[in-house]
Amino acid sequence: MDHLANLAPHYELRGLETIVYKDLAHLLESGCEPNDDLAEDFRCAIKLETDVIKQNIYQNVLYFKDARVTKTYVQVHRQALITLAGHLLNYISPGSLSNAPATGSHDVFSQILYSALEDLLSFIEFQFTSYSDQNAYIPSGYRLILIHHINADLDTLQSKLAARGVAPDLQHIVFSPFQSLSKESTYISYKQVLYIKQLKSQLSQVCSVSEDADINKELNKKLHRLNFNSEQYADYCITYIRNFTKNLIGSEEDRITELARFRKLIVQIHVLQGYALEPHSPTLKDCLCDWLDAEIWYLGKTIPQRAVAPVEIAPADPDNKIIVDLNNAELTYLFRLLIAAKVVINWNKTALSSFIPQVFQTRRQQIAEDTLRKKLYKAESSTKATIKAILLKMLEILEKDEGGSIDKLFS
């Protein structure tokens, strides 16, 4: 806790807090008639104060040697600025905060302060991104301001998309995050607000595409790029793919080819880094690719095998395989960890379940492709415990391998 105590002398918002909490209230209670000269003097004073704050914050971040102190310092100031902005609602309505300066009205002082607070917040976000806690809770006052700004022209945006021919069920899914933002019982973090702002920006871009473009296709591309990974939208995409392939005139092989084409298109979409509607859920790409892999595998199994002349195949030579002291579940879970850690990057469950039996042989049981594929989806606690013990043993060997003892095994 010592590093927290050291922050007190470097807190830079005492002046602004005095203005917002005391001076502004006294000014409004005094009945002083606002005029252009007074407003301009107030604006210049606030501008000078914010410039000093920026300079001091920047110098202090350079001064701190401990990364924990720097991170706490940045987060304390950002959260205090958000709280100050929310307090302005005691003097002005959310809708008036970002309007043009209200000449001859006391609102002009709150507007000047709000503009300065937003300027400081933007400064902290852009200058010290790595120290910002995007999961920090947004206080109710500032949340009301954000809700008003985000929802200000939302009806117009929705009307434009409807006029362009966006499917009603897709509209309902796309605008559901905005409705969740307005629910008081919903926990909202700064990261979620940034996502919703980006979502609104992307929807506005969709409205401006040419009349010749397929509006639903363009919208779906934007949602995939934003990793719009709600369960509703994943189901919507799966239903669309299922109906599209079922209506194909052709063989099961043609359906498999079309499903593979969908998978290729989904994999090739560039997803914006760090964005997710639901950060703790699987990505939209993973959900859809898993479903497509299962569908392709199943259809492949249902296609009757063509009659071919029997060919004698020599028994597999065990010496040509890698023998591991693991069972099927443990081996497949190990590969799942490699995939999760992005060591294995060009994978799909169908190909993987075929590849492992060709290369590996377990000592405890034969590797069956069908069984192996099922185990790629689920791992029991005993399996995880075994792999954990193996990884810990490997780590212990690595830490002791200072003299190259491992090299002797291969010499």
C-alpha positions in Angstrom: 0.0 0.0 0.0 3.0 2.3 0.2 2.9 3.1 -3.5 -0.7 4.3 -3.1 0.2 6.8 -0.3 2.9 8.2 -2.6 0.3 9.3 -5.1 -1.4 11.9 -2.9 1.1 14.7 -3.5 0.8 14.2 -7.3 -3.0 14.3 -7.6 -3.7 17.0 -10.2 -7.5 17.5 -10.1 -8.0 19.4 -6.9 -8.5 22.7 -8.7 -11.1 21.3 -11.1 -12.9 19.5 -8.3 -13.1 22.8 -6.4 -14.6 24.5 -9.5 -17.1 21.7 -10.2 -18.2 21.0 -6.7 -18.1 24.5 -5.1 -17.4 27.4 -7.4 -19.9 26.5 -10.1 -22.6 25.9 -7.5 -21.9 29.3 -5.9 -21.9 31.0 -9.3 -25.3 29.6 -10.1 -26.8 30.4 -6.7 -25.4 34.0 -6.8 -27.8 35.0 -9.6 -25.0 36.5 -11.5 -26.1 37.2 -15.1 -23.8 35.5 -17.6 -22.4 37.4 -20.5 -20.0 36.8 -23.3 -17.0 38.4 -21.5 -17.6 36.4 -18.4 -17.9 33.2 -20.4 -14.8 33.9 -22.3 -12.8 34.6 -19.1 -14.1 31.3 -17.7 -13.1 29.4 -20.8 -9.6 30.8 -20.8 -9.2 30.0 -17.1 -10.3 26.4 -17.6 -8.1 26.0 -20.6 -5.1 27.2 -18.6 -6.0 24.7 -15.8 -6.4 21.8 -18.2 -3.0 22.6 -19.9 -1.3 22.5 -16.5 -3.0 19.3 -15.6 -1.8 17.6 -18.8 1.7 18.8 -18.3 1.9 17.6 -14.7 0.3 14.2 -15.4 2.8 13.6 -18.3 5.8 14.6 -16.2 4.6 12.5 -13.2 4.2 9.4 -15.4 7.8 9.9 -16.6 8.9 10.4 -13.0 7.4 7.2 -11.5 9.7 4.2 -11.6 7.2 1.6 -10.5 4.8 0.4 -13.2 2.2 -0.3 -10.5 2.3 3.3 -9.3 2.0 4.6 -12.9 -1.0 2.4 -13.6 -2.8 3.3 -10.4 -2.0 7.0 -11.0 -3.5 7.0 -14.5 -6.6 5.0 -13.4 -7.2 7.3 -10.4 -7.2 10.4 -12.6 -9.4 8.9 -15.3 -12.0 7.7 -12.9 -12.0 11.1 -11.1 -12.6 12.9 -14.4 -15.5 10.6 -15.2 -17.0 11.3 -11.8 -16.6 15.0 -12.3 -18.4 14.9 -15.7 -21.2 13.0 -14.1 -21.6 15.6 -11.3 -22.3 18.3 -13.9 -25.7 16.7 -14.3 -26.6 18.6 -11.1 -26.4 21.8 -13.1 -27.4 20.8 -16.7 -29.3 18.1 -18.6 -27.3 15.4 -20.5 -28.7 16.7 -23.8 -27.4 20.2 -23.3 -23.8 19.3 -22.3 -22.4 18.9 -25.8 -24.6 21.5 -27.6 -23.2 24.7 -28.9 -22.3 27.1 -26.1 -25.5 28.6 -24.7 -25.0 32.4 -24.9 -26.7 34.2 -22.1 -27.4 31.0 -20.1 -25.7 29.5 -17.1 -25.4 26.3 -19.1 -22.4 27.7 -20.8 -20.2 27.2 -17.7 -21.2 23.5 -17.5 -20.6 23.1 -21.2 -17.1 24.6 -21.0 -16.3 22.3 -18.1 -17.6 19.2 -19.8 -15.6 20.0 -22.9 -12.5 20.4 -20.8 -13.1 17.1 -18.9 -13.6 15.2 -22.2 -10.4 16.7 -23.5 -8.5 15.5 -20.5 -10.1 12.0 -20.8 -9.1 11.8 -24.4 -5.5 12.9 -23.5 -5.2 10.1 -20.9 -6.7 7.5 -23.3 -4.4 8.3 -26.2 -1.2 9.0 -24.2 -1.4 6.2 -21.6 -3.4 3.5 -23.3 -1.4 0.6 -21.8 -2.2 1.9 -18.2 -5.9 2.3 -18.7 -8.3 -0.2 -17.2 -10.9 -0.8 -19.9 -12.9 -3.0 -17.5 -13.4 -0.2 -15.0 -16.9 0.5 -13.9 -18.6 3.6 -15.2 -20.5 5.7 -12.5 -24.2 6.3 -13.1 -23.9 10.0 -13.8 -21.4 9.6 -16.6 -23.3 6.7 -17.9 -26.4 8.9 -18.3 -24.3 11.2 -20.4 -23.0 8.4 -22.6 -26.5 6.9 -23.1 -27.9 10.2 -24.2 -25.1 10.8 -26.7 -25.1 7.3 -28.1 -28.9 7.1 -28.4 -29.3 10.7 -29.7 -29.8 9.8 -33.4 -30.2 6.0 -33.0 -33.8 6.0 -34.3 -32.7 7.8 -37.5 -29.9 5.3 -38.0 -32.3 2.4 -37.6 -34.8 4.0 -40.0 -32.1 4.4 -42.6 -31.1 0.7 -42.3 -34.7 -0.4 -42.6 -35.2 1.8 -45.7 -32.2 0.2 -47.3 -33.7 -3.2 -46.8 -31.9 -4.7 -43.7 -33.8 -7.7 -42.5 -36.0 -7.0 -39.5 -34.7 -9.9 -37.5 -31.1 -8.8 -38.1 -32.0 -5.2 -37.1 -33.4 -6.5 -33.8 -30.1 -8.4 -33.1 -27.9 -5.5 -34.1 -29.6 -2.8 -31.9 -30.0 -5.0 -28.8 -26.6 -3.9 -27.3 -27.9 -0.3 -27.3 -31.0 -1.4 -25.4 -28.8 -3.2 -22.8 -26.8 0.0 -22.3 -29.9 1.8 -21.1 -30.8 -0.8 -18.5 -29.7 0.4 -15.0 -29.2 -3.1 -13.7 -26.6 -3.9 -16.4 -22.9 -3.5 -15.4 -21.2 -1.3 -18.0 -17.5 -1.0 -18.4 -15.5 1.6 -20.4 -14.5 -1.2 -22.8 -18.2 -2.0 -23.6 -18.9 1.6 -24.2 -16.0 1.9 -26.7 -17.4 -1.2 -28.4 -20.9 0.2 -28.7 -19.5 3.5 -30.0 -17.5 1.6 -32.7 -20.6 -0.4 -33.5 -22.6 2.7 -34.1 -19.9 4.1 -36.3 -19.8 1.0 -38.4 -23.6 1.0 -38.8 -23.4 4.6 -40.0 -20.8 3.5 -42.6 -23.2 0.8 -43.8 -25.9 3.4 -44.4 -23.6 5.2 -46.8 -22.6 2.3 -49.1 -23.8 2.6 -52.7 -27.3 1.7 -53.7 -26.0 -1.2 -55.8 -24.4 -2.9 -52.8 -26.1 -5.8 -50.9 -26.8 -4.0 -47.7 -27.3 -7.2 -45.6 -24.0 -8.5 -46.9 -22.2 -5.3 -46.0 -23.7 -5.2 -42.6 -22.7 -8.8 -41.9 -19.1 -8.0 -42.9 -19.0 -5.2 -40.4 -20.4 -7.4 -37.6 -17.8 -10.1 -38.3 -15.0 -7.5 -38.3 -16.3 -6.3 -34.9 -16.5 -9.8 -33.5 -20.2 -9.4 -32.8 -20.2 -12.7 -30.8 -23.7 -12.7 -29.3 -25.4 -16.0 -29.1 -28.3 -14.6 -31.1 -26.2 -13.5 -34.0 -24.2 -16.7 -34.1 -27.5 -18.6 -34.3 -28.7 -16.2 -37.1 -25.5 -16.9 -39.1 -25.8 -20.7 -38.6 -29.5 -20.6 -39.6 -28.7 -18.6 -42.8 -25.9 -21.0 -43.8 -28.0 -24.1 -43.0 -30.9 -22.8 -45.1 -28.7 -21.7 -48.0 -27.0 -25.1 -48.3 -30.2 -27.1 -47.9 -31.7 -25.3 -50.8 -28.8 -26.2 -53.1 -29.6 -28.4 -56.0 -26.9 -31.0 -56.0 -25.2 -33.8 -54.1 -23.9 -34.0 -50.6 -20.5 -33.3 -52.0 -21.8 -30.0 -53.4 -23.1 -29.1 -49.9 -19.8 -29.9 -48.3 -18.0 -27.7 -50.9 -20.4 -24.8 -50.2 -19.9 -25.2 -46.4 -16.1 -25.2 -47.0 -16.5 -22.0 -49.0 -18.4 -20.4 -46.2 -15.7 -21.4 -43.8 -13.0 -19.9 -46.0 -14.8 -16.6 -46.2 -15.3 -16.4 -42.5 -11.7 -17.2 -41.7 -10.5 -14.6 -44.2 -12.4 -11.7 -42.6 -10.0 -9.4 -40.8 -11.3 -8.9 -37.2 -10.5 -5.7 -35.4 -8.0 -6.5 -32.6 -9.3 -6.3 -29.1 -13.0 -5.9 -30.0 -15.7 -8.3 -28.8 -19.4 -7.7 -27.9 -19.1 -10.3 -25.2 -15.4 -10.4 -24.1 -15.7 -13.6 -22.1 -17.4 -15.7 -24.7 -15.9 -17.5 -27.7 -15.2 -15.4 -30.8 -17.8 -15.3 -33.5 -15.3 -16.9 -35.9 -14.6 -19.8 -33.6 -18.3 -20.5 -33.0 -19.1 -20.5 -36.7 -16.0 -22.5 -37.7 -16.7 -25.2 -35.0 -20.2 -25.6 -36.3 -19.1 -25.8 -39.9 -16.4 -28.3 -39.0 -19.0 -30.5 -37.3 -21.4 -30.2 -40.3 -18.7 -31.0 -42.9 -17.5 -34.0 -40.9 -21.0 -35.3 -40.4 -21.9 -35.0 -44.1 -18.7 -36.6 -45.1 -19.6 -39.6 -42.9 -23.0 -39.9 -44.5 -21.8 -40.0 -48.1 -21.8 -43.6 -49.3 -18.4 -44.9 -50.0 -17.7 -45.5 -53.7 -17.1 -49.1 -54.7 -13.5 -49.5 -55.5 -11.3 -52.5 -56.2 -9.8 -53.8 -53.0 -6.2 -52.9 -52.5 -4.0 -54.7 -50.1 -2.4 -52.3 -47.7 0.6 -53.3 -45.7 0.2 -53.1 -41.9 1.3 -49.8 -40.5 4.8 -49.8 -39.2 4.8 -48.6 -35.5 8.4 -47.4 -36.0 7.0 -44.8 -38.4 4.8 -43.2 -35.7 5.5 -41.2 -32.6 4.7 -43.3 -29.6 3.4 -41.3 -26.6 2.6 -42.4 -23.1 -0.8 -40.8 -23.1 -4.3 -41.9 -23.8 -6.5 -40.5 -26.5 -8.1 -37.8 -24.4 -4.8 -36.6 -22.9 -3.2 -36.4 -26.4 -6.1 -34.4 -27.9 -6.2 -32.1 -24.9 -2.5 -31.4 -25.3 -3.2 -30.3 -28.8 -6.1 -28.1 -27.6 -3.7 -26.3 -25.4 -1.3 -25.8 -28.3 -4.2 -24.3 -30.3 -5.4 -22.1 -27.4 -1.8 -20.8 -27.0 -1.7 -20.1 -30.8 1.3 -22.4 -31.2 -0.8 -24.4 -33.7 -2.5 -21.8 -36.0 -3.7 -23.5 -39.2 -6.1 -26.0 -37.8 -9.6 -27.4 -37.9 -11.1 -30.2 -35.9 -11.8 -32.4 -39.0 -8.3 -32.3 -40.3 -6.7 -32.6 -36.8 -8.7 -35.7 -35.9 -7.5 -37.3 -39.1 -3.9 -36.2 -38.7 -3.2 -37.3 -35.2 -3.9 -41.1 -35.8 -1.5 -41.0 -38.8 1.4 -39.6 -36.8 0.9 -40.6 -33.2 0.4 -43.9 -31.4 -0.7 -44.1 -27.8 0.6 -47.0 -25.6 -2.7 -47.4 -23.7 -5.2 -47.8 -26.6 -5.6 -47.5 -30.3 -6.4 -44.1 -31.7 -9.9 -44.1 -33.4 -10.6 -41.1 -35.5 -14.3 -40.8 -34.5 -13.5 -41.1 -30.8 -10.6 -38.7 -31.1 -12.8 -36.0 -32.8 -15.4 -36.2 -30.0 -12.7 -35.7 -27.4 -11.5 -32.5 -29.1 -14.7 -30.8 -27.8 -14.5 -31.8 -24.1 -11.9 -32.7 -21.5 -12.5 -34.3 -18.1 -10.8 -32.9 -15.0 -8.6 -36.0 -14.7 -7.3 -35.4 -18.2 -6.5 -31.8 -17.4 -4.7 -32.9 -14.2 -2.5 -35.4 -16.1 -1.5 -32.8 -18.7 -0.9 -30.2 -16.0 1.5 -32.6 -14.2 3.3 -33.3 -17.5 3.7 -29.6 -18.2 5.0 -28.9 -14.7 7.5 -31.7 -15.1 8.7 -30.3 -18.4 9.0 -26.8 -16.8 11.1 -28.3 -14.0 13.4 -30.0 -16.5 13.7 -26.7 -18.5 14.8 -24.8 -15.3 17.4 -27.4 -14.5 18.7 -27.5 -18.1 21.5 -25.0 -17.6 24.4 -27.4 -18.5 22.7 -28.8 -21.6 21.7 -32.1 -20.0 18.8 -32.4 -22.5 21.3 -32.2 -25.4 23.0 -35.4 -24.2 19.8 -37.4 -24.8 20.0 -36.6 -28.5 23.8 -36.9 -29.0 
